[in-house]
Amino acid sequence: MCHRRFASSPPSSHLDVQSDHAAVDLLIEGLDSIVADTREDARETLDFIFNESFASAGQAKAWWQANKNRYDRDLVEQDE
């Protein structure tokens, strides 16, 4: 996995431009960054969007795979 993607900017900056399923994938990657601030920014952003706390990128990825169908393309949770 490439850890340089977020080396200079926090993952939340991607959401300023794009807030969709692809952005969530990037945030999950950010949880594995070698940069501590990036990991924390990714963790905080995911918690803000989903009201879920993740201990690892693996846990976040598993949760997202199981739950992404609950969210529309703009990451708005849909009624079941």
PDB file as gemmi writes it, atoms N, CA and C in Angstrom:
CRYST1    1.000    1.000    1.000  90.00  90.00  90.00 P 1                      
ATOM      1  N   MET A   1       0.842  -1.171   0.000  1.00  0.00           N  
ATOM      2  CA  MET A   1       0.000   0.000   0.000  1.00  0.00           C  
ATOM      3  C   MET A   1       0.889   1.236   0.000  1.00  0.00           C  
ATOM      4  N   CYS A   2       0.551   2.220  -0.788  1.00  0.00           N  
ATOM      5  CA  CYS A   2       1.307   3.462  -0.857  1.00  0.00           C  
ATOM      6  C   CYS A   2       0.880   4.381   0.287  1.00  0.00           C  
ATOM      7  N   HIS A   3       1.823   4.787   1.092  1.00  0.00           N  
ATOM      8  CA  HIS A   3       1.512   5.634   2.241  1.00  0.00           C  
ATOM      9  C   HIS A   3       1.787   7.101   1.949  1.00  0.00           C  
ATOM     10  N   ARG A   4       2.245   7.434   0.768  1.00  0.00           N  
ATOM     11  CA  ARG A   4       2.596   8.809   0.471  1.00  0.00           C  
ATOM     12  C   ARG A   4       1.411   9.634   0.008  1.00  0.00           C  
ATOM     13  N   ARG A   5       0.322   9.025  -0.312  1.00  0.00           N  
ATOM     14  CA  ARG A   5      -0.822   9.747  -0.851  1.00  0.00           C  
ATOM     15  C   ARG A   5      -1.240  10.898   0.051  1.00  0.00           C  
ATOM     16  N   PHE A   6      -1.196  10.704   1.374  1.00  0.00           N  
ATOM     17  CA  PHE A   6      -1.642  11.724   2.298  1.00  0.00           C  
ATOM     18  C   PHE A   6      -0.485  12.363   3.056  1.00  0.00           C  
ATOM     19  N   ALA A   7       0.712  12.182   2.575  1.00  0.00           N  
ATOM     20  CA  ALA A   7       1.862  12.680   3.320  1.00  0.00           C  
ATOM     21  C   ALA A   7       1.828  14.199   3.492  1.00  0.00           C  
ATOM     22  N   SER A   8       1.306  14.938   2.514  1.00  0.00           N  
ATOM     23  CA  SER A   8       1.341  16.391   2.613  1.00  0.00           C  
ATOM     24  C   SER A   8      -0.011  17.021   2.910  1.00  0.00           C  
ATOM     25  N   SER A   9      -1.095  16.275   2.767  1.00  0.00           N  
ATOM     26  CA  SER A   9      -2.404  16.864   3.040  1.00  0.00           C  
ATOM     27  C   SER A   9      -3.291  15.845   3.733  1.00  0.00           C  
ATOM     28  N   PRO A  10      -4.130  16.323   4.633  1.00  0.00           N  
ATOM     29  CA  PRO A  10      -5.001  15.398   5.353  1.00  0.00           C  
ATOM     30  C   PRO A  10      -6.053  14.814   4.434  1.00  0.00           C  
ATOM     31  N   PRO A  11      -6.522  13.612   4.744  1.00  0.00           N  
ATOM     32  CA  PRO A  11      -7.510  12.980   3.885  1.00  0.00           C  
ATOM     33  C   PRO A  11      -8.798  13.773   3.805  1.00  0.00           C  
ATOM     34  N   SER A  12      -9.121  14.546   4.830  1.00  0.00           N  
ATOM     35  CA  SER A  12     -10.357  15.310   4.797  1.00  0.00           C  
ATOM     36  C   SER A  12     -10.345  16.353   3.693  1.00  0.00           C  
ATOM     37  N   SER A  13      -9.157  16.756   3.204  1.00  0.00           N  
ATOM     38  CA  SER A  13      -9.107  17.736   2.128  1.00  0.00           C  
ATOM     39  C   SER A  13      -9.733  17.175   0.858  1.00  0.00           C  
ATOM     40  N   HIS A  14      -9.688  15.866   0.677  1.00  0.00           N  
ATOM     41  CA  HIS A  14     -10.328  15.241  -0.485  1.00  0.00           C  
ATOM     42  C   HIS A  14     -11.839  15.439  -0.422  1.00  0.00           C  
ATOM     43  N   LEU A  15     -12.406  15.477   0.772  1.00  0.00           N  
ATOM     44  CA  LEU A  15     -13.844  15.658   0.914  1.00  0.00           C  
ATOM     45  C   LEU A  15     -14.278  17.062   0.552  1.00  0.00           C  
ATOM     46  N   ASP A  16     -13.360  18.025   0.579  1.00  0.00           N  
ATOM     47  CA  ASP A  16     -13.704  19.375   0.150  1.00  0.00           C  
ATOM     48  C   ASP A  16     -14.035  19.394  -1.335  1.00  0.00           C  
ATOM     49  N   VAL A  17     -13.464  18.472  -2.072  1.00  0.00           N  
ATOM     50  CA  VAL A  17     -13.670  18.381  -3.510  1.00  0.00           C  
ATOM     51  C   VAL A  17     -14.673  17.287  -3.840  1.00  0.00           C  
ATOM     52  N   GLN A  18     -14.613  16.191  -3.144  1.00  0.00           N  
ATOM     53  CA  GLN A  18     -15.396  15.012  -3.473  1.00  0.00           C  
ATOM     54  C   GLN A  18     -15.858  14.335  -2.186  1.00  0.00           C  
ATOM     55  N   SER A  19     -17.145  14.127  -2.073  1.00  0.00           N  
ATOM     56  CA  SER A  19     -17.689  13.439  -0.912  1.00  0.00           C  
ATOM     57  C   SER A  19     -18.538  12.282  -1.418  1.00  0.00           C  
ATOM     58  N   ASP A  20     -17.880  11.153  -1.638  1.00  0.00           N  
ATOM     59  CA  ASP A  20     -18.574  10.003  -2.196  1.00  0.00           C  
ATOM     60  C   ASP A  20     -17.890   8.718  -1.730  1.00  0.00           C  
ATOM     61  N   HIS A  21     -18.303   7.617  -2.306  1.00  0.00           N  
ATOM     62  CA  HIS A  21     -17.752   6.322  -1.901  1.00  0.00           C  
ATOM     63  C   HIS A  21     -16.250   6.246  -2.124  1.00  0.00           C  
ATOM     64  N   ALA A  22     -15.751   6.865  -3.181  1.00  0.00           N  
ATOM     65  CA  ALA A  22     -14.307   6.846  -3.441  1.00  0.00           C  
ATOM     66  C   ALA A  22     -13.553   7.596  -2.346  1.00  0.00           C  
ATOM     67  N   ALA A  23     -14.151   8.681  -1.834  1.00  0.00           N  
ATOM     68  CA  ALA A  23     -13.522   9.436  -0.759  1.00  0.00           C  
ATOM     69  C   ALA A  23     -13.396   8.582   0.502  1.00  0.00           C  
ATOM     70  N   VAL A  24     -14.403   7.759   0.770  1.00  0.00           N  
ATOM     71  CA  VAL A  24     -14.354   6.880   1.936  1.00  0.00           C  
ATOM     72  C   VAL A  24     -13.203   5.890   1.794  1.00  0.00           C  
ATOM     73  N   ASP A  25     -13.029   5.343   0.609  1.00  0.00           N  
ATOM     74  CA  ASP A  25     -11.918   4.422   0.380  1.00  0.00           C  
ATOM     75  C   ASP A  25     -10.573   5.105   0.660  1.00  0.00           C  
ATOM     76  N   LEU A  26     -10.436   6.361   0.244  1.00  0.00           N  
ATOM     77  CA  LEU A  26      -9.198   7.104   0.499  1.00  0.00           C  
ATOM     78  C   LEU A  26      -9.002   7.369   1.990  1.00  0.00           C  
ATOM     79  N   LEU A  27     -10.083   7.687   2.674  1.00  0.00           N  
ATOM     80  CA  LEU A  27      -9.985   7.901   4.119  1.00  0.00           C  
ATOM     81  C   LEU A  27      -9.569   6.625   4.839  1.00  0.00           C  
ATOM     82  N   ILE A  28     -10.113   5.512   4.402  1.00  0.00           N  
ATOM     83  CA  ILE A  28      -9.736   4.228   5.014  1.00  0.00           C  
ATOM     84  C   ILE A  28      -8.255   3.959   4.778  1.00  0.00           C  
ATOM     85  N   GLU A  29      -7.760   4.248   3.592  1.00  0.00           N  
ATOM     86  CA  GLU A  29      -6.322   4.115   3.326  1.00  0.00           C  
ATOM     87  C   GLU A  29      -5.527   5.020   4.259  1.00  0.00           C  
ATOM     88  N   GLY A  30      -6.069   6.203   4.548  1.00  0.00           N  
ATOM     89  CA  GLY A  30      -5.390   7.146   5.426  1.00  0.00           C  
ATOM     90  C   GLY A  30      -5.174   6.609   6.826  1.00  0.00           C  
ATOM     91  N   LEU A  31      -6.002   5.666   7.250  1.00  0.00           N  
ATOM     92  CA  LEU A  31      -5.830   5.054   8.575  1.00  0.00           C  
ATOM     93  C   LEU A  31      -4.533   4.272   8.675  1.00  0.00           C  
ATOM     94  N   ASP A  32      -3.949   3.900   7.545  1.00  0.00           N  
ATOM     95  CA  ASP A  32      -2.683   3.163   7.519  1.00  0.00           C  
ATOM     96  C   ASP A  32      -1.486   4.052   7.173  1.00  0.00           C  
ATOM     97  N   SER A  33      -1.692   5.355   7.127  1.00  0.00           N  
ATOM     98  CA  SER A  33      -0.610   6.274   6.769  1.00  0.00           C  
ATOM     99  C   SER A  33       0.539   6.188   7.765  1.00  0.00           C  
ATOM    100  N   ILE A  34       1.736   6.459   7.280  1.00  0.00           N  
ATOM    101  CA  ILE A  34       2.895   6.524   8.170  1.00  0.00           C  
ATOM    102  C   ILE A  34       2.919   7.840   8.943  1.00  0.00           C  
ATOM    103  N   VAL A  35       2.097   8.781   8.542  1.00  0.00           N  
ATOM    104  CA  VAL A  35       2.032  10.101   9.181  1.00  0.00           C  
ATOM    105  C   VAL A  35       0.924  10.090  10.232  1.00  0.00           C  
ATOM    106  N   ALA A  36       1.308  10.296  11.481  1.00  0.00           N  
ATOM    107  CA  ALA A  36       0.346  10.216  12.589  1.00  0.00           C  
ATOM    108  C   ALA A  36      -0.807  11.201  12.432  1.00  0.00           C  
ATOM    109  N   ASP A  37      -0.524  12.429  12.017  1.00  0.00           N  
ATOM    110  CA  ASP A  37      -1.590  13.419  11.844  1.00  0.00           C  
ATOM    111  C   ASP A  37      -2.592  12.975  10.782  1.00  0.00           C  
ATOM    112  N   THR A  38      -2.100  12.343   9.745  1.00  0.00           N  
ATOM    113  CA  THR A  38      -2.982  11.853   8.680  1.00  0.00           C  
ATOM    114  C   THR A  38      -3.875  10.744   9.203  1.00  0.00           C  
ATOM    115  N   ARG A  39      -3.297   9.817   9.969  1.00  0.00           N  
ATOM    116  CA  ARG A  39      -4.104   8.744  10.557  1.00  0.00           C  
ATOM    117  C   ARG A  39      -5.214   9.321  11.429  1.00  0.00           C  
ATOM    118  N   GLU A  40      -4.865  10.303  12.247  1.00  0.00           N  
ATOM    119  CA  GLU A  40      -5.846  10.911  13.150  1.00  0.00           C  
ATOM    120  C   GLU A  40      -6.908  11.684  12.357  1.00  0.00           C  
ATOM    121  N   ASP A  41      -6.498  12.418  11.328  1.00  0.00           N  
ATOM    122  CA  ASP A  41      -7.465  13.142  10.494  1.00  0.00           C  
ATOM    123  C   ASP A  41      -8.430  12.178   9.827  1.00  0.00           C  
ATOM    124  N   ALA A  42      -7.912  11.073   9.318  1.00  0.00           N  
ATOM    125  CA  ALA A  42      -8.765  10.071   8.674  1.00  0.00           C  
ATOM    126  C   ALA A  42      -9.732   9.477   9.686  1.00  0.00           C  
ATOM    127  N   ARG A  43      -9.229   9.140  10.861  1.00  0.00           N  
ATOM    128  CA  ARG A  43     -10.064   8.555  11.920  1.00  0.00           C  
ATOM    129  C   ARG A  43     -11.175   9.530  12.329  1.00  0.00           C  
ATOM    130  N   GLU A  44     -10.826  10.793  12.535  1.00  0.00           N  
ATOM    131  CA  GLU A  44     -11.807  11.799  12.941  1.00  0.00           C  
ATOM    132  C   GLU A  44     -12.851  12.043  11.848  1.00  0.00           C  
ATOM    133  N   THR A  45     -12.411  12.065  10.611  1.00  0.00           N  
ATOM    134  CA  THR A  45     -13.336  12.315   9.506  1.00  0.00           C  
ATOM    135  C   THR A  45     -14.311  11.165   9.341  1.00  0.00           C  
ATOM    136  N   LEU A  46     -13.818   9.940   9.412  1.00  0.00           N  
ATOM    137  CA  LEU A  46     -14.713   8.780   9.318  1.00  0.00           C  
ATOM    138  C   LEU A  46     -15.704   8.764  10.476  1.00  0.00           C  
ATOM    139  N   ASP A  47     -15.225   9.093  11.666  1.00  0.00           N  
ATOM    140  CA  ASP A  47     -16.108   9.154  12.831  1.00  0.00           C  
ATOM    141  C   ASP A  47     -17.179  10.225  12.637  1.00  0.00           C  
ATOM    142  N   PHE A  48     -16.798  11.375  12.084  1.00  0.00           N  
ATOM    143  CA  PHE A  48     -17.741  12.453  11.837  1.00  0.00           C  
ATOM    144  C   PHE A  48     -18.807  12.050  10.814  1.00  0.00           C  
ATOM    145  N   ILE A  49     -18.382  11.425   9.723  1.00  0.00           N  
ATOM    146  CA  ILE A  49     -19.313  11.053   8.652  1.00  0.00           C  
ATOM    147  C   ILE A  49     -20.270   9.959   9.108  1.00  0.00           C  
ATOM    148  N   PHE A  50     -19.722   8.922   9.755  1.00  0.00           N  
ATOM    149  CA  PHE A  50     -20.504   7.719  10.028  1.00  0.00           C  
ATOM    150  C   PHE A  50     -20.862   7.516  11.504  1.00  0.00           C  
ATOM    151  N   ASN A  51     -20.321   8.343  12.372  1.00  0.00           N  
ATOM    152  CA  ASN A  51     -20.535   8.156  13.806  1.00  0.00           C  
ATOM    153  C   ASN A  51     -20.090   6.754  14.241  1.00  0.00           C  
ATOM    154  N   GLU A  52     -18.969   6.338  13.681  1.00  0.00           N  
ATOM    155  CA  GLU A  52     -18.353   5.036  13.966  1.00  0.00           C  
ATOM    156  C   GLU A  52     -16.871   5.265  14.231  1.00  0.00           C  
ATOM    157  N   SER A  53     -16.335   4.600  15.229  1.00  0.00           N  
ATOM    158  CA  SER A  53     -14.902   4.671  15.508  1.00  0.00           C  
ATOM    159  C   SER A  53     -14.241   3.375  15.054  1.00  0.00           C  
ATOM    160  N   PHE A  54     -13.100   3.513  14.394  1.00  0.00           N  
ATOM    161  CA  PHE A  54     -12.404   2.341  13.858  1.00  0.00           C  
ATOM    162  C   PHE A  54     -11.003   2.254  14.445  1.00  0.00           C  
ATOM    163  N   ALA A  55     -10.645   1.078  14.924  1.00  0.00           N  
ATOM    164  CA  ALA A  55      -9.324   0.844  15.506  1.00  0.00           C  
ATOM    165  C   ALA A  55      -8.262   0.607  14.435  1.00  0.00           C  
ATOM    166  N   SER A  56      -8.696   0.232  13.227  1.00  0.00           N  
ATOM    167  CA  SER A  56      -7.736  -0.082  12.172  1.00  0.00           C  
ATOM    168  C   SER A  56      -8.384   0.110  10.797  1.00  0.00           C  
ATOM    169  N   ALA A  57      -7.536   0.178   9.787  1.00  0.00           N  
ATOM    170  CA  ALA A  57      -8.051   0.269   8.420  1.00  0.00           C  
ATOM    171  C   ALA A  57      -8.812  -1.003   8.056  1.00  0.00           C  
ATOM    172  N   GLY A  58      -8.350  -2.146   8.524  1.00  0.00           N  
ATOM    173  CA  GLY A  58      -9.038  -3.403   8.248  1.00  0.00           C  
ATOM    174  C   GLY A  58     -10.444  -3.419   8.814  1.00  0.00           C  
ATOM    175  N   GLN A  59     -10.584  -2.932  10.038  1.00  0.00           N  
ATOM    176  CA  GLN A  59     -11.903  -2.863  10.659  1.00  0.00           C  
ATOM    177  C   GLN A  59     -12.798  -1.897   9.889  1.00  0.00           C  
ATOM    178  N   ALA A  60     -12.268  -0.741   9.501  1.00  0.00           N  
ATOM    179  CA  ALA A  60     -13.044   0.244   8.750  1.00  0.00           C  
ATOM    180  C   ALA A  60     -13.455  -0.306   7.388  1.00  0.00           C  
ATOM    181  N   LYS A  61     -12.538  -0.990   6.730  1.00  0.00           N  
ATOM    182  CA  LYS A  61     -12.837  -1.554   5.410  1.00  0.00           C  
ATOM    183  C   LYS A  61     -13.938  -2.609   5.512  1.00  0.00           C  
ATOM    184  N   ALA A  62     -13.858  -3.461   6.508  1.00  0.00           N  
ATOM    185  CA  ALA A  62     -14.893  -4.486   6.692  1.00  0.00           C  
ATOM    186  C   ALA A  62     -16.246  -3.852   6.972  1.00  0.00           C  
ATOM    187  N   TRP A  63     -16.258  -2.821   7.821  1.00  0.00           N  
ATOM    188  CA  TRP A  63     -17.509  -2.133   8.128  1.00  0.00           C  
ATOM    189  C   TRP A  63     -18.080  -1.479   6.872  1.00  0.00           C  
ATOM    190  N   TRP A  64     -17.217  -0.805   6.103  1.00  0.00           N  
ATOM    191  CA  TRP A  64     -17.654  -0.114   4.894  1.00  0.00           C  
ATOM    192  C   TRP A  64     -18.204  -1.108   3.870  1.00  0.00           C  
ATOM    193  N   GLN A  65     -17.557  -2.231   3.697  1.00  0.00           N  
ATOM    194  CA  GLN A  65     -18.058  -3.242   2.755  1.00  0.00           C  
ATOM    195  C   GLN A  65     -19.441  -3.737   3.165  1.00  0.00           C  
ATOM    196  N   ALA A  66     -19.663  -3.864   4.454  1.00  0.00           N  
ATOM    197  CA  ALA A  66     -20.955  -4.362   4.953  1.00  0.00           C  
ATOM    198  C   ALA A  66     -22.043  -3.295   4.965  1.00  0.00           C  
ATOM    199  N   ASN A  67     -21.643  -2.009   4.958  1.00  0.00           N  
ATOM    200  CA  ASN A  67     -22.618  -0.937   5.157  1.00  0.00           C  
ATOM    201  C   ASN A  67     -22.725   0.094   4.045  1.00  0.00           C  
ATOM    202  N   LYS A  68     -21.848   0.055   3.048  1.00  0.00           N  
ATOM    203  CA  LYS A  68     -21.853   1.129   2.051  1.00  0.00           C  
ATOM    204  C   LYS A  68     -23.150   1.201   1.253  1.00  0.00           C  
ATOM    205  N   ASN A  69     -23.870   0.104   1.160  1.00  0.00           N  
ATOM    206  CA  ASN A  69     -25.140   0.129   0.434  1.00  0.00           C  
ATOM    207  C   ASN A  69     -26.200   0.959   1.168  1.00  0.00           C  
ATOM    208  N   ARG A  70     -25.953   1.308   2.421  1.00  0.00           N  
ATOM    209  CA  ARG A  70     -26.875   2.149   3.201  1.00  0.00           C  
ATOM    210  C   ARG A  70     -26.715   3.627   2.875  1.00  0.00           C  
ATOM    211  N   TYR A  71     -25.674   3.999   2.123  1.00  0.00           N  
ATOM    212  CA  TYR A  71     -25.347   5.395   1.843  1.00  0.00           C  
ATOM    213  C   TYR A  71     -25.454   5.683   0.349  1.00  0.00           C  
ATOM    214  N   ASP A  72     -26.054   6.850   0.040  1.00  0.00           N  
ATOM    215  CA  ASP A  72     -26.142   7.225  -1.364  1.00  0.00           C  
ATOM    216  C   ASP A  72     -24.791   7.746  -1.837  1.00  0.00           C  
ATOM    217  N   ARG A  73     -24.731   8.196  -3.066  1.00  0.00           N  
ATOM    218  CA  ARG A  73     -23.444   8.603  -3.638  1.00  0.00           C  
ATOM    219  C   ARG A  73     -22.850   9.827  -2.958  1.00  0.00           C  
ATOM    220  N   ASP A  74     -23.678  10.577  -2.230  1.00  0.00           N  
ATOM    221  CA  ASP A  74     -23.197  11.748  -1.492  1.00  0.00           C  
ATOM    222  C   ASP A  74     -22.966  11.447  -0.012  1.00  0.00           C  
ATOM    223  N   LEU A  75     -22.983  10.175   0.337  1.00  0.00           N  
ATOM    224  CA  LEU A  75     -22.748   9.678   1.684  1.00  0.00           C  
ATOM    225  C   LEU A  75     -23.852  10.052   2.668  1.00  0.00           C  
ATOM    226  N   VAL A  76     -25.042  10.210   2.147  1.00  0.00           N  
ATOM    227  CA  VAL A  76     -26.210  10.436   2.991  1.00  0.00           C  
ATOM    228  C   VAL A  76     -26.837   9.079   3.276  1.00  0.00           C  
ATOM    229  N   GLU A  77     -27.006   8.786   4.572  1.00  0.00           N  
ATOM    230  CA  GLU A  77     -27.590   7.492   4.950  1.00  0.00           C  
ATOM    231  C   GLU A  77     -29.045   7.452   4.511  1.00  0.00           C  
ATOM    232  N   GLN A  78     -29.417   6.357   3.875  1.00  0.00           N  
ATOM    233  CA  GLN A  78     -30.760   6.196   3.360  1.00  0.00           C  
ATOM    234  C   GLN A  78     -31.613   5.397   4.347  1.00  0.00           C  
ATOM    235  N   ASP A  79     -32.893   5.713   4.392  1.00  0.00           N  
ATOM    236  CA  ASP A  79     -33.812   4.944   5.221  1.00  0.00           C  
ATOM    237  C   ASP A  79     -33.930   3.547   4.664  1.00  0.00           C  
ATOM    238  N   GLU A  80     -34.064   2.605   5.549  1.00  0.00           N  
ATOM    239  CA  GLU A  80     -34.171   1.206   5.105  1.00  0.00           C  
ATOM    240  C   GLU A  80     -35.587   0.868   4.736  1.00  0.00           C  
TER     241      GLU A  80                                                      
END                                                                             
